[in-house]
């Protein structure tokens, strides 16, 4: 029947099947020639090690022009190499090219011996000692601190507790209000018995965390991207990019049990940072004590940290020099997209240079 939308054209169907077979054959040949997939491509050296933690110093092609070192504090949930994924998609490399002197806290992979680590151990312990290493190494009283996602929450807490050690604070895709209506991850976390969960699991396995994140967008993250993989099987560069991203996603650390309990309970469930009642150990986190300049960068299409979860920061800190920067992209695109490479590192550098 002419015009029937359900009528199958045999010739067209045969052509599509043959094209699909050619893609698969080309993909098998391409996969045989793909070498080791690496992330974290910018040259670096370890300047401090402690337990699982490594403090990395990155090396650019030219000496830094900034006199104040920039310390990046990433989240615990994934490895930090999303910000240095590959040579042409690296926020670290672009910050170096701008003239920044870049360091990174790599939290490593917790094991059973880290089961009882707390937020105080991470923020008032490890992070504080990394800051002190940089202060002594560069002969400065305070450093520039860049916190990303959960690492941004850590950086806010740290700056409120140690304001004398932070000169400028930059936060990226960082939640402060965990109870916004569009925060799917928060809705999930608020309906979990966190005590039972941690008491049963001990450390939280990375596979459990990855499953939770993937189910936030099940069709897009579990089906569509693998269907789309067929279209790039015969393109070695695109295939390597896909595999590199997959490696980063699934090469995730476990979560120290007590830290996970505290963070999920106090931030996701009780929203204590927004209420001004969050604590690190016995000390209350008062964001009004953050009086240094603050740059808050958020992604407009972020499904993990919606803009509404990040934008209230300006009304919580005590700084009179607060800048918000909205980026057109998602939670991952803000690090790796071509637009992000052109816009975000130069914006960070220009903002820091003005201060």
ZIZINOR-V383369 format. One record per residue. RES is the residue in one letter. OMEGA is omega in radians with two decimals (999 if undefined). BURIAL is b if it has 24 or more other C-alpha atoms within 12 Angstrom, else e. D_FIRST is the distance of its C-alpha to the first C-alpha in whole Angstrom. Layout:
RES|OMEGA|BURIAL|D_FIRST, RES|OMEGA|BURIAL|D_FIRST
This chain:
X|3.12|e|0, X|3.12|e|4, X|3.13|e|6, X|-3.09|e|6, X|-3.10|e|9, X|-3.14|e|10, X|-3.12|e|7, X|3.07|e|10, X|-3.08|e|11, X|-3.12|e|14, X|3.13|e|16, X|3.12|e|16, X|3.12|e|17, X|3.13|e|20, X|3.14|e|21, X|3.11|e|22, X|3.12|e|23, X|3.10|e|25, X|3.11|e|26, X|3.11|e|27, X|3.12|e|29, X|3.11|e|31, X|-3.14|b|32, X|3.13|e|33, X|3.11|e|35, X|3.13|e|37, X|3.10|b|38, X|3.11|e|40, X|3.14|e|42, X|-3.12|e|42, X|3.13|b|43, X|-3.06|e|46, X|3.12|e|47, X|3.13|e|48, X|3.11|e|51, X|3.13|e|53, X|-3.08|e|51, X|2.97|b|54, X|-3.08|b|54, X|-2.95|b|57, X|-3.08|b|58, X|3.13|b|60, X|-3.09|e|64, X|3.05|e|66, X|3.11|e|69, X|3.12|e|70, X|3.11|e|73, X|3.05|b|73, X|3.14|e|72, X|-3.07|e|73, X|-3.14|e|71, X|-3.00|e|68, X|2.97|b|68, X|3.03|b|68, X|-3.08|b|69, X|2.98|b|67, X|-3.08|b|68, X|-3.10|b|66, X|3.08|b|67, X|-3.14|b|66, X|3.10|e|66, X|-3.12|e|69, X|3.12|e|71, X|3.08|b|70, X|3.12|e|72, X|-3.14|b|71, X|-3.13|b|75, X|-3.13|b|73, X|3.11|b|71, X|-3.14|b|68, X|3.12|b|67, X|3.11|b|63, X|-3.10|b|63, X|3.11|b|60, X|3.05|b|58, X|-2.91|b|59, X|3.12|b|55, X|2.96|b|54, X|-3.02|b|56, X|-2.94|b|57, X|2.98|b|55, X|-3.14|b|52, X|3.06|b|55, X|-2.95|b|56, X|3.12|b|52, X|-2.97|b|52, X|-3.09|b|54, X|3.06|b|52, X|-3.05|b|51, X|3.05|b|54, X|3.11|b|56, X|-3.12|b|59, X|-3.13|b|59, X|3.04|b|58, X|3.08|b|61, X|3.14|b|64, X|3.09|b|63, X|3.14|b|63, X|3.12|b|67, X|3.07|b|67, X|-2.83|b|69, X|3.03|b|66, X|-3.11|b|67, X|3.00|b|64, X|3.06|b|65, X|-3.01|b|63, X|3.13|b|64, X|-3.05|b|63, X|3.12|b|62, X|3.03|b|64, X|-3.06|e|65, X|-3.14|e|67, X|-3.12|e|70, X|-3.05|b|68, X|-3.01|b|67, X|3.05|b|69, X|-3.09|b|69, X|3.03|b|69, X|3.11|b|68, X|3.12|b|71, X|-3.12|b|71, X|-3.00|b|69, X|-3.12|b|69, X|3.13|b|73, X|-3.04|e|74, X|-3.08|b|71, X|3.13|b|70, X|-3.13|b|74, X|3.05|b|75, X|3.09|b|72, X|3.14|b|73, X|3.07|b|77, X|-3.13|b|76, X|3.13|b|75, X|3.13|b|78, X|-3.09|e|80, X|-3.07|e|79, X|3.14|e|78, X|3.14|e|81, X|3.12|e|79, X|-3.06|e|80, X|-3.13|b|76, X|2.94|b|73, X|-3.05|b|69, X|3.10|b|67, X|-3.12|b|63, X|-3.06|b|61, X|3.09|b|58, X|3.09|b|56, X|3.07|b|58, X|3.03|b|61, X|3.05|b|61, X|3.07|b|62, X|-3.08|b|64, X|3.07|b|65, X|3.12|b|66, X|-3.11|b|68, X|-3.10|b|70, X|3.10|b|71, X|-3.12|b|72, X|-3.10|b|74, X|-3.04|b|75, X|-3.11|b|75, X|-3.08|b|78, X|-3.13|b|76, X|-3.14|b|73, X|3.09|b|73, X|-3.12|b|69, X|3.05|b|67, X|3.06|b|63, X|3.12|b|60, X|-3.14|b|57, X|-3.04|b|54, X|3.12|b|57, X|2.96|b|56, X|3.03|b|59, X|-3.07|b|57, X|-3.07|b|56, X|3.06|b|55, X|-3.06|b|52, X|-3.06|e|49, X|-3.12|e|47, X|-3.07|b|48, X|-3.13|b|46, X|3.13|b|49, X|3.11|b|52, X|3.09|e|50, X|-3.05|b|49, X|-3.09|b|53, X|-3.13|e|54, X|3.11|e|53, X|3.01|e|55, X|-3.00|e|58, X|-3.13|b|59, X|3.11|e|63, X|-3.13|e|61, X|-3.09|e|59, X|3.13|b|61, X|3.13|e|64, X|-3.01|e|61, X|-2.94|e|60, X|2.96|b|63, X|-3.11|b|61, X|-3.08|b|58, X|3.14|b|56, X|-3.12|b|54, X|3.11|e|51, X|3.13|e|51, X|3.14|b|51, X|3.12|b|48, X|-3.14|e|46, X|-3.13|b|47, X|-3.11|b|46, X|-3.12|e|43, X|3.07|e|42, X|3.05|b|42, X|-2.96|e|39, X|-3.10|e|37, X|-3.09|e|34, X|-2.98|e|35, X|-3.10|e|38, X|-3.09|e|37, X|-3.00|e|33, X|-3.08|e|32, X|3.13|e|35, X|3.00|e|34, X|3.10|e|31, X|3.12|e|32, X|-3.13|b|34, X|-3.08|b|32, X|-3.09|e|32, X|-3.09|b|35, X|-3.12|b|36, X|3.12|b|37, X|-3.03|e|39, X|-3.09|b|42, X|3.13|e|44, X|3.12|e|41, X|3.09|b|41, X|3.11|b|45, X|3.12|b|44, X|-3.12|b|42, X|3.12|b|44, X|3.11|b|47, X|3.11|b|46, X|3.12|b|45, X|-3.13|e|49, X|-3.09|b|50, X|-2.99|b|48, X|3.03|e|49, X|-3.04|b|52, X|3.11|b|54, X|2.88|b|57, X|3.14|b|58, X|3.07|b|60, X|-2.96|b|63, X|-3.06|b|63, X|3.09|b|66, X|3.10|b|64, X|-3.14|b|61, X|-3.09|b|62, X|-3.06|b|64, X|-3.13|b|62, X|-3.10|b|59, X|-2.98|b|61, X|-3.08|b|63, X|-3.10|b|60, X|-3.04|b|57, X|-3.05|b|58, X|3.11|b|61, X|-3.01|b|61, X|3.11|b|64, X|3.13|b|64, X|-3.11|b|63, X|-3.09|b|65, X|-3.07|b|68, X|3.14|e|69, X|3.14|b|68, X|2.96|b|70, X|-2.97|b|71, X|-3.13|e|74, X|-3.03|e|76, X|3.11|e|76, X|3.12|e|73, X|3.13|b|71, X|-3.08|b|72, X|3.09|b|69, X|3.09|b|71, X|3.05|b|74, X|-3.09|b|71, X|3.09|b|73, X|3.12|b|72, X|-3.12|b|69, X|2.99|b|66, X|-3.10|b|62, X|-3.10|b|59, X|3.11|b|56, X|-3.10|b|53, X|-3.02|b|49, X|3.14|b|47, X|-3.09|e|44, X|3.13|b|46, X|3.11|b|45, X|3.07|b|48, X|-3.13|b|50, X|3.12|b|49, X|-3.12|b|51, X|3.12|b|52, X|-3.07|b|54, X|-2.99|b|56, X|3.12|b|56, X|-3.06|b|59, X|-3.09|b|61, X|3.13|b|63, X|-3.09|b|64, X|-3.11|b|66, X|3.13|b|68, X|-3.08|e|71, X|3.00|b|70, X|3.13|e|71, X|-3.10|e|69, X|-3.14|b|65, X|3.05|b|62, X|3.14|b|59, X|3.11|b|56, X|3.14|b|52, X|3.12|b|50, X|-3.11|e|46, X|-3.10|b|45, X|-3.03|b|45, X|3.12|b|48, X|-3.13|b|47, X|-3.12|b|46, X|3.07|b|49, X|-2.87|b|51, X|-3.09|b|49, X|3.10|b|46, X|3.11|e|47, X|-3.14|e|48, X|-3.13|b|50, X|-3.12|b|52, X|-2.96|b|53, X|-2.93|b|53, X|3.14|b|55, X|3.08|b|58, X|3.13|b|59, X|3.11|b|59, X|-3.11|b|61, X|-3.11|b|63, X|3.12|e|64, X|3.11|b|65, X|-3.10|b|67, X|3.12|e|69, X|-3.08|e|69, X|999|e|71
